[in-house]
């Protein structure tokens, strides 16, 4: 434990060595895009402060959006505020997700208080009727199962009302938010933008990607091969050490700033699905994320290249839940792993490929493809071949309920589904096989197969409702970021995977024995 503590102190020192604060750091304005109003609010505006609206990146340090908000607040010598808006339909449909997210946010509030930053939790459910609250989780599932190209509002107007009220209460002079390419947060940001006064500065900072998504590429990239050079040529500008978020010198004197969040009440009033329980192995928050990263570096990084595609041999980082909830910056993980290039060469290269290139390729796809979770979002060749084979006879078919309960005749698929349900994660290699078998077994065609895979992944996986999850499913079922293969029944020209192929990659019996039904 002392070694881990020293390592964290070393990272803190790295930030301090980079800059004493964000004001002395050469901050790239390319990370920022202005959504409304002027770039900065005038010094004579008598503002009550700068507000960071936290959505995707739920951490304090190593957060470019939070840093930019403090940069503005320090420049104009005003208080710094942060808020998070809890929405029934997003990231909290099950108790598993809700507990992990709230566990991280409690730590965010504590750290903000230690840095003289006022943190506020806005709860959309407070303004909803009991019947409307109970529809929360069903709301998103209905959206994903709909064939309509225009999804429902997703509580955008309620989010905007809550933000607008907070802005008025605190006399906020500028709002900074982070970035997600997904449908719901994009709608919330747009609703807020339209509700704000025209002269109130409102900007967005991509704090999740190393290279901001609007800088990485101006189009939907064909594959990892085509986006890689575009991202790597920008690492000199963006893959830098973070400056520290410092104790803020300007305090909020309003009575509301002395209030703290009643986390007990938040947990007691949870509205979602309590049948999907939290998992023991993954503790929420940034401190836990650092422990997982440290254990990966010390125990598994050396074997990452050789065993990353072997579900029976644990070699993966396991960081995706903390990346998904923004409790750790992927950039931090890349920086720490890259420092060991001299020691673990190829494994470091492969980790950076996955944590940087592949992860940001997923954001690129969702950003440039509004129908990122529908068959219509696939390339035309894939749509054509899947439609052509949509009614091909299945040798065997299963219902969604049978799949959810691991009720197939395939022991490997059943074990992968049990791993997902029991642990909230599934090995990356098996996710491909898992999704492709859903297509093979779904008698209702590829559109429904996509819906079923998304439902199962988003309901049980701690890193569900994420660009990587959607793109992984679209790769497996629709050939996104892949090429056409020899045509065959059901799959058409989409790449095929089979049980015997998995046996050639790893010990199937070893993996199955870990997640048997006995």
HUFEN-V151440 format. One record per residue. RES is the residue in one letter. OMEGA is omega in radians with two decimals (NA if undefined). NEAR is the number of other C-alpha atoms within 10 Angstrom. D_FIRST is the distance of its C-alpha to the first C-alpha in whole Angstrom. Layout:
((RES:OMEGA:NEAR:D_FIRST) (RES:OMEGA:NEAR:D_FIRST))
This chain:
((X:3.13:7:0) (X:3.10:7:4) (X:3.11:9:5) (X:3.13:13:5) (X:3.11:11:6) (X:3.13:11:9) (X:3.11:14:10) (X:3.08:16:11) (X:3.10:12:12) (X:3.11:12:14) (X:3.08:16:15) (X:3.14:15:17) (X:3.08:14:18) (X:3.10:15:20) (X:-3.12:19:22) (X:3.10:17:23) (X:3.12:14:24) (X:3.11:17:26) (X:3.10:17:28) (X:3.04:14:28) (X:-3.12:20:29) (X:-3.14:22:30) (X:3.14:17:34) (X:3.14:11:33) (X:3.12:14:32) (X:-3.06:10:34) (X:-3.14:18:34) (X:3.11:11:36) (X:3.07:9:38) (X:3.08:14:39) (X:-2.97:21:36) (X:2.94:23:38) (X:-3.08:16:41) (X:-3.12:14:43) (X:-3.12:17:44) (X:3.05:18:47) (X:3.13:17:48) (X:3.14:15:48) (X:-3.10:16:45) (X:3.11:17:44) (X:-3.10:19:45) (X:-3.09:11:48) (X:-3.09:12:47) (X:-3.05:7:50) (X:-3.14:9:49) (X:-3.07:13:47) (X:3.04:19:44) (X:3.06:23:42) (X:3.08:27:39) (X:3.13:29:37) (X:2.96:31:36) (X:3.08:25:33) (X:-3.11:24:34) (X:3.09:21:31) (X:-3.03:19:32) (X:-2.99:21:30) (X:-2.97:27:27) (X:3.13:27:25) (X:-3.13:24:22) (X:3.14:25:23) (X:3.12:21:21) (X:-3.08:23:22) (X:-3.06:26:25) (X:3.13:27:29) (X:3.12:26:31) (X:3.13:27:29) (X:3.13:26:29) (X:3.09:26:33) (X:3.11:27:34) (X:3.10:30:32) (X:3.12:21:34) (X:-3.11:22:37) (X:3.09:25:36) (X:-3.13:20:36) (X:-3.08:11:39) (X:3.02:20:41) (X:-3.13:18:39) (X:3.10:23:39) (X:3.08:25:36) (X:-3.14:29:34) (X:3.03:27:33) (X:3.08:23:31) (X:3.03:19:32) (X:-3.11:18:32) (X:-3.12:19:35) (X:-3.04:21:34) (X:-3.06:22:37) (X:-2.97:28:38) (X:-2.95:20:38) (X:3.06:19:35) (X:-3.10:25:32) (X:-3.12:24:32) (X:3.13:26:35) (X:3.12:25:33) (X:3.10:20:30) (X:-3.13:22:27) (X:-3.11:29:28) (X:-3.11:25:28) (X:-3.14:19:25) (X:-3.12:22:23) (X:-3.12:23:25) (X:3.08:19:25) (X:3.08:15:22) (X:-3.10:23:21) (X:3.07:24:24) (X:3.11:17:23) (X:3.07:19:20) (X:3.14:21:22) (X:-3.14:22:25) (X:-3.13:13:22) (X:3.09:17:21) (X:3.14:22:25) (X:3.13:16:26) (X:-3.13:13:23) (X:3.11:16:25) (X:3.10:18:29) (X:-3.12:25:29) (X:3.13:22:31) (X:3.14:26:30) (X:3.01:19:33) (X:3.07:19:32) (X:-3.07:17:36) (X:-3.13:17:37) (X:-3.11:20:40) (X:3.13:21:40) (X:-3.12:12:41) (X:-3.11:12:44) (X:3.04:14:45) (X:3.10:9:47) (X:-3.14:11:46) (X:3.11:8:48) (X:3.10:13:46) (X:-3.07:21:43) (X:3.12:17:43) (X:-3.03:15:44) (X:-3.07:22:41) (X:3.13:20:40) (X:-3.08:16:43) (X:-3.10:20:44) (X:3.10:20:41) (X:3.14:17:42) (X:3.12:13:46) (X:-3.08:16:45) (X:-3.13:18:44) (X:-3.09:16:46) (X:3.04:15:49) (X:-3.13:13:52) (X:-3.14:9:52) (X:3.09:11:51) (X:-3.10:10:51) (X:-3.13:14:48) (X:-2.98:15:48) (X:-3.14:15:47) (X:3.03:21:43) (X:-3.12:21:44) (X:-3.11:20:44) (X:3.11:17:47) (X:3.07:21:44) (X:-3.13:22:41) (X:3.13:22:44) (X:-3.13:17:45) (X:3.13:16:42) (X:-3.13:22:41) (X:3.11:17:44) (X:3.13:11:44) (X:3.11:16:41) (X:3.14:20:43) (X:-3.12:11:46) (X:-3.07:12:44) (X:-3.10:20:42) (X:-3.09:15:44) (X:-3.14:22:42) (X:-3.10:24:43) (X:3.10:25:41) (X:3.02:24:39) (X:3.06:26:36) (X:3.09:26:35) (X:-2.95:24:33) (X:2.91:23:34) (X:3.12:25:35) (X:-3.05:21:38) (X:-2.96:20:38) (X:-3.04:16:41) (X:-3.13:20:40) (X:3.07:19:38) (X:3.10:14:41) (X:3.14:18:43) (X:-3.12:19:41) (X:-3.13:24:41) (X:3.09:15:45) (X:3.13:19:46) (X:-3.12:19:44) (X:-3.09:20:46) (X:-3.10:12:49) (X:-3.07:14:49) (X:3.04:19:48) (X:-3.03:12:50) (X:-3.09:12:51) (X:3.11:14:50) (X:-3.13:19:47) (X:3.13:22:44) (X:-3.09:26:42) (X:-3.09:26:40) (X:-3.14:22:38) (X:3.07:25:35) (X:-3.12:24:33) (X:-3.06:27:29) (X:-3.12:27:28) (X:3.05:24:30) (X:3.02:27:29) (X:-3.13:26:33) (X:-3.00:23:35) (X:-3.14:23:37) (X:3.06:16:40) (X:-3.06:12:40) (X:3.14:22:39) (X:3.14:17:42) (X:3.13:11:45) (X:3.06:13:46) (X:-3.05:17:44) (X:-3.08:18:43) (X:-3.05:15:44) (X:3.06:16:41) (X:-3.13:18:38) (X:-3.06:13:40) (X:-3.14:13:42) (X:-3.02:20:40) (X:-3.12:18:37) (X:-3.14:12:39) (X:3.11:15:40) (X:-3.02:21:36) (X:3.13:16:35) (X:-3.13:12:38) (X:-3.10:15:36) (X:3.12:12:33) (X:-3.14:8:34) (X:-2.94:13:35) (X:-3.10:19:32) (X:-3.10:16:29) (X:2.97:13:28) (X:3.11:18:24) (X:2.89:25:24) (X:-3.13:27:25) (X:2.87:23:23) (X:-2.96:24:25) (X:3.04:18:25) (X:-2.99:15:26) (X:-3.04:19:30) (X:-3.07:14:33) (X:-3.01:16:35) (X:3.03:17:35) (X:-3.11:18:37) (X:-3.12:11:39) (X:-3.14:11:41) (X:-3.11:7:40) (X:-3.11:12:39) (X:3.11:15:36) (X:-3.12:11:35) (X:3.06:11:34) (X:-3.11:14:31) (X:3.06:13:31) (X:-3.06:10:31) (X:3.10:14:29) (X:3.14:8:30) (X:3.12:9:33) (X:-3.13:14:32) (X:-3.12:13:31) (X:-3.07:8:34) (X:-3.14:11:36) (X:-2.97:19:35) (X:-2.91:22:38) (X:-3.02:21:36) (X:-3.11:19:36) (X:-3.13:13:34) (X:3.08:9:35) (X:-2.96:17:32) (X:3.03:18:29) (X:3.11:21:25) (X:-3.05:17:23) (X:-2.97:8:20) (X:-3.05:8:18) (X:3.08:18:18) (X:-3.06:19:16) (X:3.00:21:18) (X:-3.08:24:17) (X:-3.14:24:16) (X:3.10:14:12) (X:3.12:16:12) (X:3.11:23:14) (X:3.11:20:12) (X:3.11:16:9) (X:3.11:18:13) (X:-3.14:21:14) (X:3.14:21:11) (X:3.08:15:11) (X:-3.13:20:15) (X:-3.06:19:15) (X:-2.93:10:13) (X:-2.98:13:15) (X:-3.06:19:18) (X:-3.10:24:19) (X:-3.10:19:21) (X:-3.00:17:23) (X:-3.11:25:24) (X:-3.05:19:27) (X:-2.95:13:28) (X:-3.05:19:27) (X:3.12:22:27) (X:-3.12:19:30) (X:-3.13:21:29) (X:-3.14:23:28) (X:-3.09:19:28) (X:-3.04:16:25) (X:3.14:15:22) (X:-3.08:20:22) (X:-3.13:21:22) (X:-3.09:20:19) (X:-3.01:18:20) (X:-2.97:20:19) (X:3.09:20:23) (X:-3.11:24:22) (X:3.01:29:20) (X:-3.07:23:23) (X:-3.13:23:26) (X:3.08:27:25) (X:-3.12:24:24) (X:2.95:30:20) (X:3.09:29:19) (X:3.02:25:22) (X:3.12:23:23) (X:3.10:25:24) (X:3.13:20:20) (X:3.13:22:19) (X:3.13:20:22) (X:-3.08:14:22) (X:3.12:15:18) (X:-3.12:21:20) (X:3.13:18:23) (X:-3.13:11:21) (X:3.14:15:21) (X:-3.11:13:25) (X:-3.04:9:25) (X:-3.02:11:23) (X:3.07:18:23) (X:-3.02:13:27) (X:3.13:16:28) (X:3.09:23:25) (X:3.14:22:24) (X:-3.09:16:28) (X:3.09:15:28) (X:3.14:22:25) (X:3.09:20:27) (X:-3.09:16:30) (X:-3.08:14:28) (X:-3.10:20:26) (X:-2.99:21:29) (X:-3.08:23:32) (X:-3.14:20:32) (X:-3.10:20:30) (X:2.98:26:33) (X:3.11:29:36) (X:3.09:24:35) (X:3.11:24:35) (X:-3.13:23:38) (X:-3.10:26:40) (X:3.13:24:40) (X:-3.07:22:41) (X:-3.09:18:44) (X:-3.12:18:45) (X:3.14:16:45) (X:-3.06:17:46) (X:-3.11:22:43) (X:-3.13:22:42) (X:3.08:22:46) (X:3.13:22:48) (X:3.11:16:50) (X:3.14:19:47) (X:3.08:21:47) (X:-3.00:16:49) (X:-3.12:12:53) (X:-3.13:16:53) (X:3.09:24:51) (X:-3.09:19:52) (X:-3.06:14:56) (X:3.12:19:55) (X:3.06:25:53) (X:-3.14:18:56) (X:-3.05:14:58) (X:-3.05:18:56) (X:-3.08:20:55) (X:3.08:14:58) (X:-3.12:16:57) (X:3.05:13:57) (X:3.06:14:54) (X:3.08:8:54) (X:3.10:11:52) (X:-3.14:17:50) (X:3.04:16:48) (X:3.09:15:48) (X:3.13:20:45) (X:3.10:10:44) (X:3.10:11:44) (X:-3.09:20:42) (X:-3.12:19:39) (X:-3.14:12:40) (X:-3.04:20:39) (X:3.11:16:43) (X:3.10:17:44) (X:-3.10:10:45) (X:-3.05:11:42) (X:3.11:20:39) (X:3.12:24:37) (X:3.13:23:38) (X:3.13:22:37) (X:3.11:22:34) (X:3.11:25:33) (X:3.09:27:34) (X:3.08:22:32) (X:3.12:21:29) (X:-3.08:22:30) (X:-3.03:22:31) (X:-3.01:18:28) (X:-3.10:18:25) (X:3.09:26:26) (X:3.00:23:26) (X:3.13:24:28) (X:-3.04:18:28) (X:3.13:15:30) (X:-3.11:14:32) (X:3.10:19:33) (X:3.13:22:34) (X:3.12:18:37) (X:-3.12:21:38) (X:-3.09:21:38) (X:-3.13:24:39) (X:3.10:26:42) (X:3.07:21:43) (X:3.06:25:43) (X:-3.10:27:46) (X:-3.04:23:48) (X:-3.10:21:48) (X:-3.09:23:49) (X:-3.10:21:52) (X:3.03:13:53) (X:-3.00:19:52) (X:-3.14:25:49) (X:-3.13:22:49) (X:3.09:20:48) (X:3.09:24:46) (X:-3.14:26:44) (X:-3.13:21:44) (X:-3.13:23:42) (X:3.12:26:40) (X:3.13:23:39) (X:-3.10:19:39) (X:-3.13:17:37) (X:-3.08:26:34) (X:-3.13:22:34) (X:-2.98:25:34) (X:-3.03:26:31) (X:3.09:21:29) (X:3.10:29:26) (X:3.07:24:27) (X:-3.08:24:31) (X:-3.02:19:33) (X:3.09:24:32) (X:3.14:25:34) (X:3.11:21:32) (X:3.13:20:33) (X:-3.12:24:37) (X:3.08:24:37) (X:3.10:21:36) (X:3.13:25:38) (X:3.05:26:41) (X:-3.05:20:40) (X:-3.03:25:41) (X:-3.00:30:44) (X:3.08:33:45) (X:3.09:23:45) (X:-3.10:22:43) (X:3.10:22:42) (X:3.12:17:43) (X:3.09:15:47) (X:3.13:14:50) (X:3.12:13:50) (X:-3.01:10:53) (X:3.11:14:54) (X:-3.09:13:54) (X:3.09:15:55) (X:-3.07:25:53) (X:-3.05:26:50) (X:-3.13:24:53) (X:3.09:21:51) (X:-3.11:26:48) (X:-3.11:19:46) (X:3.00:20:46) (X:-3.11:15:43) (X:-3.09:10:44) (X:-3.12:14:42) (X:3.06:9:43) (X:3.08:11:42) (X:3.13:18:38) (X:3.12:12:39) (X:-3.11:9:39) (X:-3.04:14:36) (X:-3.14:16:34) (X:3.13:14:34) (X:3.14:19:35) (X:3.13:12:35) (X:3.14:12:32) (X:-3.10:19:31) (X:-3.10:20:34) (X:-3.14:14:33) (X:-3.08:13:29) (X:3.10:18:31) (X:-3.12:14:34) (X:3.14:11:36) (X:NA:4:36))
